[in-house]
């Protein structure tokens, strides 16, 4: 009979606890398994496991002639260091150090030690203290943005300290494109380093896509609502935003228990500064909205420009949803399937309040980090 490592460890522990009384061990083992005929190894076998563990640290005993040798040697570690220093974008899957099987093996004809992907990752993380840093998408900040972000972070932290319910009343809103071909897969853009290289980049658009509006807060999720082109429209505009809020968003939010305390947040994109839209916000969220300041409609709280790293939609929601949609085994192949997938993930988030609480709580941390960075960007993790 073959025993798992867990079963071996359990039998070893029981034999030691029973002071090597094999008869008592059999009685106890059969009592625990509720099987009066349960087979257990002979006492000499269990004793050998104990001796092997004391000698080698493993119940498997000494390494056999045909078993691979230990690969995490000083030489192998140094070879890995040199390789990843020269090219920090190396993959741990398609790599000259990685063996074709799941286990470590001997050196190849060129003297390179072949190892499993797990061994390579352990060398990188444990021996070299390196971490995989993923590609970050970010707006380039302008010179005047830093002061605005510092002031917003400072005053918003003060508001959170003064109002214990403010965090729970925030409603982050935004729009995003979901491309049928998938977006830039940041999981495949990796740089290995012992310090974060703060690697940022900006990428392209795809033709076939859905444009989605959503809102997220501790109390729930609003949407998703999908923009559909009408006439010569090139994208979401202020008229569409106003109608969306009047016909769908406000009625949905009025079912929330904290509607009269909700604080609506949106960025400074052009569709968000139409006069009719801002007037509607002023009526439904009097002195309780965060957005771009205009002369005709000064916002109660001015949102700093180019700050997606501070809104939950950008620092978590869109990335999470796209990861759930594009990394599944069967990705959407039509826009209808893509729409259904978006709605499905939104419903998952809608049903997980604890998840939303953690996401919104990260807003405070990001404000702190933004302030400590003198208005610099906070990475999307």
Residue frames relative to the residue before (quaternion, step in Angstrom):
aa qw qx qy qz dx dy dz
X 1.0000 0.0000 0.0000 0.0000 0.00 0.00 0.00
X 0.3230 -0.7450 0.5559 0.1778 3.58 -1.00 0.84
X 0.1706 -0.7937 0.5801 0.0661 3.55 -0.91 0.98
X 0.4497 -0.6687 0.5196 0.2841 3.54 -1.06 0.76
X 0.6639 -0.4885 0.3733 0.4258 3.57 -1.27 0.29
X 0.6366 0.5333 -0.3282 0.4501 3.58 1.03 -0.78
X 0.6620 0.4915 -0.3052 0.4765 3.59 0.99 -0.83
X 0.6279 0.5309 -0.3356 0.4596 3.57 1.01 -0.78
X 0.6648 0.5075 -0.3044 0.4558 3.57 0.89 -0.95
X 0.6495 0.5212 -0.3152 0.4552 3.58 1.02 -0.82
X 0.6653 0.4933 -0.2991 0.4740 3.59 0.96 -0.84
X 0.6262 0.5281 -0.3326 0.4673 3.58 1.02 -0.78
X 0.6641 0.5083 -0.3009 0.4583 3.56 0.91 -0.94
X 0.6636 0.5037 -0.3126 0.4563 3.59 0.91 -0.86
X 0.6519 0.5148 -0.3326 0.4465 3.60 0.93 -0.82
X 0.6479 0.5041 -0.3184 0.4741 3.57 1.01 -0.80
X 0.6662 0.5078 -0.3026 0.4548 3.58 0.93 -0.89
X 0.7155 0.4144 -0.2480 0.5047 3.59 1.11 -0.65
X 0.4768 -0.7068 0.4127 0.3205 3.57 1.27 0.46
X 0.6561 -0.5532 0.2825 0.4286 3.55 1.00 0.98
X 0.3929 0.6883 -0.5016 0.3468 3.60 1.17 0.55
X 0.2752 -0.8157 0.4863 0.1495 3.58 -0.05 1.31
X 0.6306 0.5339 -0.3431 0.4467 3.62 0.99 -0.77
X 0.6624 0.4886 -0.3042 0.4796 3.56 0.96 -0.85
X 0.6068 0.5583 -0.3453 0.4482 3.57 1.10 -0.72
X 0.6628 0.5030 -0.3150 0.4566 3.61 0.87 -0.91
X 0.6452 0.5214 -0.3219 0.4564 3.59 0.94 -0.87
X 0.6828 0.4884 -0.2857 0.4622 3.58 0.88 -0.94
X 0.6575 0.5222 -0.3134 0.4436 3.59 0.93 -0.91
X 0.6933 0.4664 -0.2796 0.4729 3.59 0.89 -0.91
X 0.6051 0.5387 -0.3509 0.4696 3.56 1.16 -0.56
X 0.6768 0.4908 -0.2941 0.4632 3.58 0.94 -0.88
X 0.7261 0.4140 -0.2446 0.4914 3.58 0.98 -0.79
X 0.3205 -0.7705 0.4835 0.2641 3.57 1.35 -0.21
X 0.5791 0.5272 -0.3778 0.4939 3.53 1.09 0.84
X 0.3063 -0.8031 0.4865 0.1564 3.55 -0.26 1.27
X 0.7289 0.3828 -0.2345 0.5169 3.56 1.24 -0.30
X 0.3075 0.7778 -0.5019 0.2201 3.56 1.24 0.27
X 0.3380 -0.7538 0.5317 0.1868 3.55 -0.88 1.00
X 0.0391 -0.7673 0.6395 0.0256 3.52 -1.06 0.81
X 0.5937 -0.5851 0.4023 0.3786 3.60 -1.12 0.55
X 0.6175 -0.5409 0.4130 0.3944 3.55 -1.23 0.41
X 0.6647 -0.5279 0.3515 0.3949 3.53 -1.22 0.55
X 0.6463 0.5403 -0.3325 0.4240 3.61 0.94 -0.83
X 0.6206 0.5424 -0.3393 0.4533 3.58 1.15 -0.66
X 0.6709 0.4857 -0.2991 0.4738 3.55 0.93 -0.91
X 0.6279 0.5293 -0.3328 0.4634 3.57 1.01 -0.79
X 0.6325 0.5229 -0.3329 0.4644 3.60 1.04 -0.76
X 0.6076 0.5392 -0.3564 0.4617 3.60 1.03 -0.72
X 0.6493 0.5154 -0.3184 0.4598 3.56 0.98 -0.86
X 0.6641 0.5016 -0.3024 0.4647 3.59 0.92 -0.92
X 0.6424 0.5269 -0.3215 0.4542 3.57 0.99 -0.86
X 0.6581 0.5143 -0.3119 0.4530 3.56 0.95 -0.89
X 0.6602 0.5049 -0.3120 0.4604 3.58 0.96 -0.84
X 0.7127 0.4682 -0.2561 0.4552 3.57 1.04 -0.78
X 0.8323 0.2137 -0.0678 0.5070 3.57 0.91 -0.91
X 0.4744 -0.6645 0.4554 0.3550 3.60 1.21 -0.30
X 0.7281 0.3347 -0.2196 0.5564 3.58 1.27 0.20
X 0.4639 -0.6720 0.5001 0.2883 3.56 -1.11 0.70
X 0.5570 0.6156 -0.3870 0.4012 3.59 1.27 -0.05
X 0.4837 -0.6721 0.4388 0.3490 3.58 1.20 -0.23
X 0.7439 -0.3906 0.2850 0.4612 3.56 -1.31 -0.22
X 0.5993 -0.5845 0.4214 0.3487 3.52 -1.22 0.61
X 0.3967 -0.7361 0.5026 0.2194 3.56 -0.81 1.00
X 0.6961 -0.4852 0.3254 0.4173 3.53 -1.28 0.26
X 0.7439 0.4201 -0.2243 0.4688 3.56 1.01 -0.78
X 0.5534 0.6057 -0.4090 0.3995 3.59 1.24 -0.02
X 0.5505 -0.6431 0.4114 0.3380 3.59 -1.00 0.74
X 0.4886 -0.6611 0.4836 0.3007 3.54 -1.11 0.62
X 0.6496 -0.5085 0.3887 0.4103 3.53 -1.27 0.35
X 0.2605 -0.8087 0.5135 0.1206 3.58 -0.78 1.03
X 0.6208 0.5470 -0.3605 0.4306 3.62 1.15 -0.37
X 0.1854 0.7835 -0.5577 0.2017 3.53 0.65 1.20
X 0.6789 -0.4734 0.3534 0.4360 3.57 -1.28 0.24
X 0.6527 0.5243 -0.3167 0.4459 3.56 1.00 -0.86
X 0.6701 0.4939 -0.3026 0.4640 3.59 0.92 -0.91
X 0.6383 0.5268 -0.3266 0.4564 3.58 0.98 -0.84
X 0.6672 0.4920 -0.3053 0.4686 3.58 0.94 -0.85
X 0.6231 0.5335 -0.3420 0.4584 3.60 1.03 -0.73
X 0.6516 0.5039 -0.3087 0.4756 3.59 0.99 -0.86
X 0.6311 0.5384 -0.3367 0.4456 3.58 0.96 -0.84
X 0.6754 0.4966 -0.2968 0.4572 3.57 0.86 -0.97
X 0.6657 0.5193 -0.3082 0.4383 3.58 0.92 -0.91
X 0.7410 0.4099 -0.2386 0.4754 3.60 0.83 -0.94
X 0.5772 0.5405 -0.3872 0.4741 3.58 1.21 -0.28
X 0.6652 0.4948 -0.2949 0.4751 3.55 1.02 -0.81
X 0.7966 0.0401 0.0000 0.6032 3.59 1.05 -0.77
X 0.1602 -0.8431 0.5070 0.0803 3.62 0.13 1.24
X 0.6270 0.5398 -0.3446 0.4435 3.60 1.25 -0.12
X 0.3408 0.7550 -0.4993 0.2538 3.61 1.22 0.21
X 0.3900 -0.6970 0.5533 0.2367 3.54 -1.13 0.72
X 0.4083 -0.6964 0.5261 0.2675 3.59 -1.11 0.62
X 0.6202 0.5179 -0.3545 0.4706 3.59 1.26 -0.02
X 0.7679 0.2063 -0.1128 0.5959 3.57 0.79 -1.03
X 0.3122 0.7594 -0.4749 0.3169 3.52 0.24 1.34
X 0.5354 -0.6510 0.4223 0.3336 3.65 -0.94 0.77
X 0.6355 0.5334 -0.3398 0.4428 3.61 1.19 -0.37
X 0.6547 0.5575 -0.3038 0.4101 3.58 1.16 -0.59
X 0.3936 -0.7154 0.5322 0.2238 3.56 -0.91 0.98
X 0.6023 -0.5844 0.4053 0.3626 3.54 -1.23 0.41
X 0.7007 0.4286 -0.2668 0.5041 3.61 1.15 -0.50
X 0.6525 -0.5222 0.3883 0.3882 3.53 -1.31 -0.30
X 0.7080 0.4262 -0.2535 0.5029 3.59 1.26 -0.08
X 0.6059 -0.5438 0.4336 0.3863 3.54 -1.33 0.26
X 0.1137 -0.7950 0.5932 0.0561 3.56 -1.15 0.55
X 0.6758 -0.4937 0.3591 0.4130 3.53 -1.31 0.04
X 0.6971 -0.4403 0.3502 0.4444 3.55 -1.35 -0.01
X 0.4218 -0.6788 0.5279 0.2874 3.57 -1.15 0.57
X 0.7665 -0.3852 0.2553 0.4460 3.57 -1.30 -0.10
X 0.6986 0.4527 -0.2607 0.4890 3.57 1.22 -0.49
X 0.5876 -0.6112 0.3574 0.3917 3.58 1.26 0.14
X 0.5094 0.6344 -0.4259 0.3958 3.62 1.27 0.14
X 0.3834 -0.7224 0.5283 0.2280 3.57 -0.79 1.02
X 0.2477 -0.7587 0.5865 0.1378 3.54 -0.78 1.04
X 0.0071 0.8095 -0.5847 0.0530 3.56 -0.89 0.92
X 0.5925 -0.5498 0.4381 0.3933 3.54 -1.27 0.25
X 0.6403 -0.5123 0.3939 0.4151 3.58 -1.23 0.37
X 0.6194 0.5530 -0.3428 0.4393 3.58 1.04 -0.74
X 0.6600 0.4984 -0.3138 0.4664 3.60 0.94 -0.86
X 0.6383 0.5212 -0.3268 0.4627 3.59 0.98 -0.82
X 0.6654 0.4961 -0.3071 0.4657 3.59 0.93 -0.86
X 0.6377 0.5187 -0.3314 0.4631 3.60 1.04 -0.71
X 0.6203 0.5215 -0.3460 0.4729 3.60 1.03 -0.72
X 0.6742 0.5037 -0.2993 0.4497 3.58 0.87 -0.95
X 0.7695 0.3972 -0.2031 0.4570 3.57 0.78 -1.04
X 0.7755 0.3699 -0.1913 0.4745 3.59 0.84 -0.97
X 0.7504 0.3915 -0.2216 0.4844 3.59 0.87 -0.92
X 0.7855 0.3114 -0.1547 0.5119 3.59 0.93 -0.88
X 0.3359 -0.7746 0.4768 0.2445 3.59 1.32 -0.11
X 0.3874 0.7032 -0.4972 0.3289 3.56 1.00 0.85
X 0.1623 -0.7750 0.6050 0.0841 3.55 -1.20 0.53
X 0.4384 -0.6809 0.5062 0.2966 3.62 -1.11 0.58
X 0.1124 -0.7967 0.5925 0.0404 3.58 -0.52 1.15
X 0.3010 -0.7939 0.5115 0.1327 3.54 -0.74 1.11
X 0.6542 -0.5183 0.4017 0.3769 3.50 -1.30 0.54
X 0.1745 -0.7846 0.5891 0.0836 3.57 -0.94 0.92
X 0.2792 -0.7289 0.6009 0.1725 3.56 -1.05 0.85
X 0.1450 0.8105 -0.5532 0.1263 3.60 -0.75 0.92
X 0.4503 -0.6267 0.5602 0.3012 3.52 -1.29 0.54
X 0.4355 -0.6602 0.5346 0.2977 3.58 -1.05 0.70
X 0.3570 -0.7458 0.5242 0.2040 3.58 -0.76 1.06
X 0.3442 -0.7016 0.5823 0.2240 3.53 -1.14 0.70
X 0.7108 -0.4921 0.2903 0.4103 3.56 -1.23 0.46
X 0.7084 0.4619 -0.2718 0.4593 3.59 0.97 -0.82
X 0.5365 0.6577 -0.3982 0.3480 3.60 1.22 -0.30
X 0.6094 0.6006 -0.3626 0.3693 3.57 1.00 -0.78
X 0.6728 0.4892 -0.3009 0.4664 3.57 0.88 -0.94
X 0.6479 0.5196 -0.3208 0.4554 3.59 1.00 -0.81
X 0.6720 0.4899 -0.2992 0.4678 3.59 0.97 -0.80
X 0.6207 0.5289 -0.3422 0.4668 3.59 1.04 -0.73
X 0.6788 0.4904 -0.2926 0.4616 3.58 0.88 -0.95
X 0.6520 0.5039 -0.3244 0.4644 3.58 0.94 -0.82
X 0.6611 0.5062 -0.3167 0.4543 3.59 0.87 -0.92
X 0.6692 0.5098 -0.3071 0.4450 3.59 0.89 -0.89
X 0.7224 0.4389 -0.2591 0.4674 3.58 0.78 -1.01
X 0.6468 0.5124 -0.3301 0.4585 3.59 1.03 -0.71
X 0.6150 0.5224 -0.3454 0.4791 3.60 1.06 -0.64
X 0.6228 0.5241 -0.3365 0.4734 3.58 1.05 -0.73
X 0.6528 0.5106 -0.3188 0.4599 3.60 0.95 -0.85
X 0.6484 0.5136 -0.3198 0.4620 3.58 0.97 -0.79
X 0.6507 0.5044 -0.3148 0.4723 3.58 1.05 -0.72
X 0.6935 0.4838 -0.2753 0.4574 3.58 1.02 -0.81
X 0.7791 0.2425 -0.1135 0.5669 3.59 1.09 -0.73
X 0.3148 -0.7915 0.4979 0.1631 3.58 -0.26 1.28
X 0.7064 0.4571 -0.2597 0.4741 3.61 1.17 -0.50
X 0.4365 0.7370 -0.4484 0.2555 3.59 1.23 -0.22
X 0.6479 0.5315 -0.3291 0.4353 3.58 0.90 -0.88
X 0.6931 0.4733 -0.2745 0.4692 3.59 0.94 -0.87
X 0.6939 0.4772 -0.2754 0.4636 3.59 1.19 -0.44
X 0.5105 0.6542 -0.4257 0.3608 3.60 1.23 -0.10
X 0.0878 -0.7617 0.6406 0.0400 3.54 -1.09 0.82
X 0.1635 -0.7964 0.5788 0.0630 3.57 -0.40 1.25
X 0.0380 -0.8119 0.5823 -0.0186 3.60 -0.81 0.99
X 0.1606 0.7814 -0.5921 0.1144 3.55 -1.16 0.58
X 0.3387 -0.6924 0.5869 0.2477 3.54 -1.38 0.07
X 0.0161 -0.7898 0.6131 0.0100 3.56 -1.23 0.49
X 0.4020 -0.6760 0.5620 0.2563 3.53 -1.29 0.46
X 0.1199 -0.7437 0.6531 0.0768 3.56 -1.07 0.83
X 0.2075 -0.8113 0.5385 0.0937 3.57 -0.40 1.23
X 0.5387 -0.6326 0.4508 0.3263 3.53 -1.02 0.78
X 0.6867 0.4688 -0.2771 0.4816 3.58 1.08 -0.69
X 0.5546 -0.5743 0.4127 0.4384 3.58 1.25 -0.14
X 0.4287 -0.6778 0.5300 0.2756 3.54 -1.24 0.44
X 0.7191 -0.3519 0.3136 0.5106 3.56 -1.26 -0.21
X 0.2819 -0.7708 0.5507 0.1522 3.56 -0.69 1.08
X 0.2520 -0.8106 0.5115 0.1337 3.56 -0.09 1.30
X 0.5483 0.6092 -0.4078 0.4024 3.61 1.19 -0.35
X 0.7096 0.4459 -0.2612 0.4789 3.60 1.12 -0.59
X 0.6534 0.4584 -0.3139 0.5142 3.59 1.27 -0.12
X 0.1501 0.8240 -0.5166 0.1780 3.55 0.08 1.34
X 0.0816 -0.7526 0.6505 0.0610 3.53 -1.17 0.72
X 0.2526 -0.7625 0.5794 0.1380 3.59 -0.70 1.10
X 0.2033 0.7672 -0.5851 0.1662 3.57 -0.85 0.99
X 0.4942 -0.6534 0.4749 0.3214 3.58 -1.22 0.44
X 0.7378 0.1990 -0.1783 0.6199 3.57 1.35 -0.10
X 0.5784 -0.6012 0.4144 0.3637 3.56 -1.08 0.70
X 0.3147 -0.7789 0.5111 0.1819 3.63 -0.62 1.07
X 0.3174 -0.7664 0.4978 0.2532 3.61 1.32 -0.08
X 0.1438 0.8376 -0.4933 0.1853 3.49 0.84 1.20
X 0.0038 0.8109 -0.5822 0.0589 3.55 -0.55 1.19
X 0.0625 0.7804 -0.6208 0.0393 3.55 -1.22 0.55
X 0.2350 -0.7403 0.6094 0.1592 3.54 -1.28 0.33
X 0.1254 -0.8337 0.5370 0.0294 3.60 -0.88 0.91
X 0.7673 -0.4894 0.2917 0.2945 3.46 -1.48 0.12
X 0.4646 -0.6305 0.5407 0.3071 3.51 -1.45 -0.10
X 0.2637 -0.7285 0.6038 0.1875 3.56 -1.30 0.36
X 0.5629 -0.6493 0.3887 0.3324 3.61 -0.99 0.68
X 0.7632 0.3321 -0.2045 0.5152 3.63 0.76 -0.98
X 0.2371 0.7843 -0.5277 0.2238 3.55 -0.48 1.18
X 0.2888 -0.6873 0.6277 0.2243 3.50 -1.43 0.15
X 0.2427 -0.7473 0.6003 0.1492 3.56 -1.02 0.81
X 0.0986 -0.8370 0.5369 -0.0392 3.53 -0.57 1.23
X 0.1494 -0.7397 0.6467 0.1110 3.56 -1.13 0.75
X 0.0832 0.7846 -0.6110 0.0639 3.55 -1.04 0.85
X 0.1646 -0.7454 0.6310 0.1381 3.51 -1.34 0.29
X 0.0599 -0.8035 0.5920 0.0151 3.57 -1.08 0.71
X 0.1009 0.7654 -0.6297 0.0860 3.53 -1.07 0.86
X 0.7164 -0.4174 0.3075 0.4669 3.56 -1.24 0.02
X 0.6985 0.4975 -0.2778 0.4330 3.60 0.94 -0.87
X 0.8088 -0.2342 0.1576 0.5159 3.60 1.08 -0.40
X 0.4707 -0.6217 0.5425 0.3124 3.51 -1.39 -0.34
X 0.1985 -0.7532 0.6159 0.1179 3.57 -1.04 0.82
X 0.7582 0.3000 -0.2449 0.5246 3.56 -0.82 0.98
X 0.5055 0.1099 -0.7556 -0.4019 1.52 -2.34 -0.87
X 0.1895 -0.7379 0.6364 0.1207 3.52 -1.25 0.65
X 0.2702 -0.8005 0.5262 0.0969 3.54 -0.89 1.02
X 0.3539 -0.7213 0.5590 0.2048 3.54 -0.91 0.99
X 0.0868 -0.7807 0.6181 0.0308 3.55 -0.98 0.91
X 0.5083 -0.6851 0.4395 0.2813 3.52 -0.81 1.06
X 0.0458 -0.7730 0.6326 0.0120 3.54 -1.04 0.87
X 0.8385 0.0353 -0.0573 0.5408 3.56 -0.73 1.05
X 0.7869 -0.2947 0.2480 0.4822 3.54 -0.91 -1.00
X 0.3085 0.7698 -0.5089 0.2308 3.59 1.20 0.31
X 0.2877 -0.7732 0.5452 0.1487 3.55 -0.98 0.88
X 0.7944 -0.1009 0.0806 0.5935 3.57 1.24 -0.24
X 0.7521 -0.3531 0.2808 0.4806 3.55 -1.30 -0.17
X 0.0448 -0.7892 0.6122 0.0169 3.56 -1.00 0.86
X 0.7336 -0.4451 0.2959 0.4197 3.55 -1.32 0.15
X 0.6197 0.5437 -0.3529 0.4425 3.59 1.03 -0.71
X 0.6563 0.5021 -0.3098 0.4703 3.57 0.95 -0.89
X 0.6390 0.5268 -0.3289 0.4538 3.59 0.97 -0.81
X 0.6564 0.5183 -0.3138 0.4495 3.58 0.92 -0.90
X 0.6797 0.4782 -0.2888 0.4753 3.58 0.89 -0.93
X 0.6158 0.5517 -0.3463 0.4433 3.57 1.01 -0.78
X 0.6886 0.4746 -0.2835 0.4693 3.59 0.86 -0.95
X 0.6708 0.5107 -0.3061 0.4422 3.58 0.91 -0.90
X 0.7848 0.3812 -0.1794 0.4545 3.56 0.80 -1.03
X 0.8233 0.2376 -0.0972 0.5063 3.60 1.03 -0.66
X 0.7356 0.4622 -0.2714 0.4142 3.57 0.56 -1.16
X 0.6934 0.4747 -0.2916 0.4569 3.60 0.75 -1.03
X 0.6615 0.4895 -0.3327 0.4606 3.65 0.81 -0.84
X 0.6560 0.5008 -0.3248 0.4619 3.60 0.99 -0.75
X 0.6828 0.4901 -0.2938 0.4553 3.57 0.93 -0.87
X 0.5979 0.5856 -0.3612 0.4112 3.59 1.11 -0.57
X 0.6157 0.5238 -0.3516 0.4721 3.60 1.25 -0.20
X 0.5535 0.6048 -0.3960 0.4136 3.60 1.26 -0.20
X 0.5391 -0.6553 0.4160 0.3268 3.62 -0.96 0.77
X 0.7519 0.3647 -0.2082 0.5082 3.61 1.13 -0.54
X 0.2000 0.8230 -0.5163 0.1270 3.61 1.16 0.49
X 0.7086 0.4718 -0.2701 0.4499 3.60 0.88 -0.89
X 0.7081 0.3922 -0.2665 0.5232 3.58 1.29 0.01
X 0.4258 0.7346 -0.4466 0.2821 3.58 1.29 -0.12
X 0.1869 -0.7492 0.6280 0.0968 3.55 -1.14 0.81
X 0.2197 -0.8111 0.5338 0.0941 3.57 -0.29 1.28
X 0.0938 -0.7932 0.6011 0.0259 3.57 -0.92 0.98
X 0.1198 0.7546 -0.6416 0.0679 3.54 -1.07 0.81
X 0.5079 -0.6527 0.4611 0.3214 3.57 -1.18 0.46
X 0.6543 -0.5633 0.3616 0.3519 3.56 -1.30 -0.08
X 0.2457 0.7823 -0.5363 0.2000 3.61 1.10 0.56
X 0.6664 -0.5501 0.3251 0.3842 3.62 -1.04 0.70
X 0.6559 0.5110 -0.3555 0.4269 3.69 0.83 -0.71
X 0.6783 0.5217 -0.2854 0.4316 3.59 1.19 -0.49
X 0.7038 0.4623 -0.2775 0.4625 3.62 1.19 -0.03
X 0.3531 0.7192 -0.5153 0.3043 3.60 1.22 0.37
X 0.5883 -0.6241 0.3883 0.3371 3.57 -0.95 0.92
X 0.6688 0.5063 -0.3121 0.4460 3.61 0.85 -0.94
X 0.6556 0.5141 -0.3141 0.4553 3.55 0.99 -0.81
X 0.6819 0.4809 -0.2907 0.4682 3.58 0.91 -0.88
X 0.6113 0.5340 -0.3527 0.4655 3.59 1.08 -0.62
X 0.6340 0.5256 -0.3228 0.4664 3.56 1.02 -0.81
X 0.6424 0.5106 -0.3266 0.4689 3.59 0.97 -0.82
X 0.6481 0.5307 -0.3179 0.4442 3.57 0.98 -0.84
X 0.6666 0.4954 -0.2984 0.4703 3.57 1.09 -0.69
X 0.7570 0.3995 -0.2070 0.4738 3.56 0.86 -0.95
X 0.7802 0.1722 -0.0959 0.5936 3.59 1.15 -0.61
X 0.0606 -0.8441 0.5316 0.0352 3.62 0.58 1.09
X 0.8410 -0.0502 -0.0342 0.5377 3.55 -0.68 1.23
X 0.6508 0.4971 -0.3109 0.4824 3.58 1.20 0.47
X 0.6146 0.5025 -0.4129 0.4464 3.59 0.81 0.91
X 0.2623 -0.7480 0.5984 0.1168 3.53 -1.23 0.71
X 0.3024 0.7565 -0.5313 0.2323 3.57 -0.67 1.06
X 0.7253 -0.4189 0.3237 0.4401 3.51 -1.33 -0.29
X 0.4195 -0.7144 0.5086 0.2344 3.55 -0.92 0.93
X 0.0258 -0.7619 0.6470 0.0174 3.57 -1.06 0.86
X 0.6449 -0.5352 0.3662 0.4044 3.58 -1.19 0.40
X 0.7192 0.4434 -0.2558 0.4698 3.56 0.89 -0.91
X 0.8039 0.1469 -0.0538 0.5739 3.59 1.07 -0.67
X 0.0978 -0.8130 0.5729 0.0341 3.59 0.24 1.24
X 0.4012 -0.7373 0.4924 0.2301 3.56 -0.75 1.04
X 0.5725 -0.5797 0.4460 0.3704 3.60 -1.10 0.64
X 0.7668 0.0393 -0.0132 0.6406 3.58 1.09 -0.79
X 0.3065 -0.7824 0.5181 0.1596 3.57 -0.68 1.09
X 0.3350 -0.7388 0.5543 0.1865 3.57 -0.79 1.06
X 0.4317 -0.7119 0.4819 0.2731 3.63 -0.78 0.94
X 0.5068 -0.6649 0.4466 0.3188 3.63 -0.90 0.81
X 0.8508 0.1601 -0.1369 0.4814 3.52 -1.32 0.57
X 0.4896 0.6677 -0.4161 0.3760 3.57 0.88 1.01
X 0.0912 0.8183 -0.5618 0.0799 3.63 0.67 0.98
X 0.5929 0.5993 -0.3623 0.3975 3.59 1.18 -0.46
X 0.6939 0.4631 -0.2740 0.4786 3.60 1.27 -0.16
X 0.6798 0.4496 -0.3049 0.4927 3.60 1.21 -0.05
X 0.5515 -0.6677 0.3927 0.3095 3.56 -0.83 1.02
X 0.5853 0.5809 -0.3853 0.4141 3.60 1.09 -0.57
X 0.7499 0.3887 -0.2145 0.4906 3.58 0.92 -0.89
X 0.7309 0.4221 -0.2846 0.4546 3.61 0.85 -0.77
X 0.8125 0.1741 -0.1347 0.5399 3.62 1.20 -0.12
X 0.7103 0.5311 -0.3107 0.3419 3.59 0.48 -1.21
X 0.7332 0.4292 -0.2684 0.4542 3.60 0.60 -1.09
X 0.6560 0.5121 -0.3197 0.4530 3.59 0.94 -0.80
X 0.6482 0.5158 -0.3155 0.4628 3.56 1.00 -0.85
X 0.6845 0.4914 -0.2960 0.4499 3.57 0.84 -0.96
X 0.6729 0.4859 -0.3070 0.4657 3.59 0.90 -0.85
X 0.6183 0.5370 -0.3471 0.4569 3.56 1.06 -0.65
X 0.6689 0.4969 -0.2928 0.4691 3.57 0.98 -0.87
X 0.7067 0.4690 -0.2587 0.4623 3.59 1.06 -0.76
X 0.7765 0.3886 -0.2007 0.4536 3.57 0.76 -1.04
X 0.7106 0.4539 -0.2737 0.4627 3.61 1.13 -0.43
X 0.4658 0.6604 -0.4655 0.3609 3.58 1.19 0.27
X 0.6710 -0.5265 0.3377 0.3982 3.56 -1.22 0.47
X 0.7735 0.1844 -0.1099 0.5963 3.58 1.00 -0.83
X 0.1836 -0.8040 0.5601 0.0785 3.55 -0.24 1.28
X 0.6162 -0.5462 0.4021 0.4003 3.60 -1.16 0.51
X 0.2114 -0.7949 0.5597 0.1008 3.57 -0.96 0.90
X 0.7418 0.2489 -0.1814 0.5957 3.59 1.30 -0.15
X 0.6344 -0.5311 0.3917 0.4027 3.55 -1.24 0.34
X 0.6044 0.5518 -0.3561 0.4510 3.60 1.11 -0.61
X 0.6623 0.4840 -0.3014 0.4861 3.58 0.98 -0.82
X 0.6270 0.5331 -0.3343 0.4593 3.56 1.04 -0.74
X 0.6430 0.5193 -0.3178 0.4646 3.57 0.97 -0.83
X 0.6595 0.5033 -0.3072 0.4663 3.59 0.92 -0.88
X 0.6427 0.5206 -0.3223 0.4605 3.59 1.04 -0.78
X 0.6336 0.5243 -0.3272 0.4654 3.59 0.99 -0.82
X 0.6696 0.4938 -0.2982 0.4679 3.58 0.89 -0.91
X 0.6403 0.5391 -0.3261 0.4395 3.58 1.03 -0.77
X 0.6799 0.4680 -0.2957 0.4809 3.59 0.89 -0.90
X 0.6136 0.5458 -0.3482 0.4520 3.59 1.04 -0.74
X 0.6580 0.5017 -0.3087 0.4691 3.59 0.98 -0.78
X 0.5992 0.5456 -0.3601 0.4622 3.59 1.09 -0.63
X 0.6727 0.4800 -0.2927 0.4810 3.58 0.91 -0.90
X 0.6176 0.5606 -0.3362 0.4374 3.58 1.05 -0.80
X 0.7305 0.4341 -0.2367 0.4710 3.57 1.06 -0.69
X 0.6955 0.4473 -0.2650 0.4959 3.60 1.25 0.01
X 0.1677 -0.8252 0.5342 0.0740 3.58 0.14 1.28
X 0.6262 0.5515 -0.3472 0.4279 3.61 0.96 -0.83
X 0.6298 0.5256 -0.3267 0.4694 3.58 1.04 -0.77
X 0.6718 0.4930 -0.3031 0.4624 3.59 0.87 -0.91
X 0.6168 0.5476 -0.3495 0.4444 3.59 1.01 -0.72
X 0.6635 0.4966 -0.3068 0.4681 3.58 0.96 -0.85
X 0.6490 0.5281 -0.3178 0.4459 3.56 0.98 -0.86
X 0.7007 0.4566 -0.2742 0.4748 3.58 0.83 -0.96
X 0.6046 0.5640 -0.3569 0.4346 3.60 1.05 -0.68
X 0.6061 0.5731 -0.3529 0.4239 3.59 1.12 -0.62
X 0.4977 0.6560 -0.4178 0.3840 3.59 1.25 -0.34
X 0.6620 0.5016 -0.3133 0.4603 3.60 0.89 -0.90
X 0.6502 0.5158 -0.3236 0.4543 3.59 0.90 -0.89
X 0.6637 0.5133 -0.3063 0.4497 3.56 0.95 -0.86
X 0.6129 0.5325 -0.3497 0.4674 3.57 1.05 -0.67
X 0.6332 0.5253 -0.3195 0.4701 3.57 0.98 -0.87
X 0.6937 0.4816 -0.2853 0.4532 3.57 0.84 -1.00
X 0.6165 0.5412 -0.3359 0.4627 3.57 1.03 -0.77
X 0.6581 0.5024 -0.3030 0.4720 3.58 0.96 -0.89
X 0.6829 0.4869 -0.2884 0.4620 3.60 0.92 -0.90
X 0.6781 0.4642 -0.2811 0.4957 3.60 1.18 -0.56
X 0.4567 -0.6952 0.4358 0.3439 3.60 1.28 0.21
X 0.7518 -0.3881 0.1950 0.4961 3.54 0.99 0.90
X 0.4557 0.7013 -0.4439 0.3217 3.59 1.23 0.01
X 0.6454 -0.5557 0.3708 0.3704 3.54 -1.27 0.41
X 0.3007 -0.7167 0.6047 0.1737 3.52 -1.20 0.72
X 0.4517 -0.7300 0.4425 0.2591 3.54 -0.73 1.03
X 0.3977 -0.6782 0.5692 0.2407 3.52 -1.20 0.69
X 0.2079 -0.8300 0.5104 0.0856 3.57 -0.38 1.25
